[in-house]
Amino acid sequence: MKNSPDVVRLSSATKRYGSGPQTVTALDNVTTTFTRGTFTAVMGPSGSGKSTLLHCAAGLDRVSDGTVEIDGTELGGLGETALTLVRRDRVGFVFQAFNLVSALTAEQNIALPLRLAGRRPGREQLRAALAEVGLGHRATHRPSELSGGEQQRVAIARALVTRPAVLFADEPTGALDTETSRDVLALLRGIVDRHHQTVVMVTHDPAAAAYADRVLLLADGRVVDEAGPC
Ligand code: ADP
């Protein structure tokens, strides 16, 4: 249901890769929800299914069985075009490697999702998005002229500019030093607290997970432990 407190809902979500004896069950019957205005960390050893969970929950990949709902829309029933629109309009994504467009300035990078959606962003809107991540003074810098932490802030602003229902972050501090990581995590925490943004972050770092309200621990594609409010 739209406006339900559950922004993302996975029900018996299962993802298999390959077929026959080669089949890998990367996600095994996972049922969980991500509630509006909460910050969830997804942890677990390498190969436990963290990225698969994130990709399926974000509509970047389809589950083999079970269902995924984003903001009241069940993804399984959607064709590719409709799924692309859900991803574009309802989901933000931040990656370990920032993935900014090197030829564009910070401001132009942030404008990109809006332009792709056929909207013409106003300068004030873009400056406000940059100011929100503490980079009001870096609007015309290109990624090569920004530090790693600054680039990740631009990527966060870009992910949030469409006001997505949920922001997914895949090891967002994986390429950053400890101090810069803390700044980026505090920024994410602040965005959850100030704007009631829903954030789901994959991390292998317990210090990063400490910024979350809730930790989901995966092993062999299953949720094996959960700490914090559900
Ligand atoms: P994590 O993010 O926790 O390291 P992943 O979600 O990447 O784990 O992977 C979970 C399991 O699924 C692993 O066994 C991995 O080898 C397998 N896997 C992931 N993606 C693919 C793929 N595209 N094809 C085949 N197997 C995959």
Residues whose N, C-alpha, C, O or C-beta is under 5 A from the ligand:
A	BS01	ADP	Y17 V24 A26 P45 S46 G47 S48 G49 K50 S51 T52
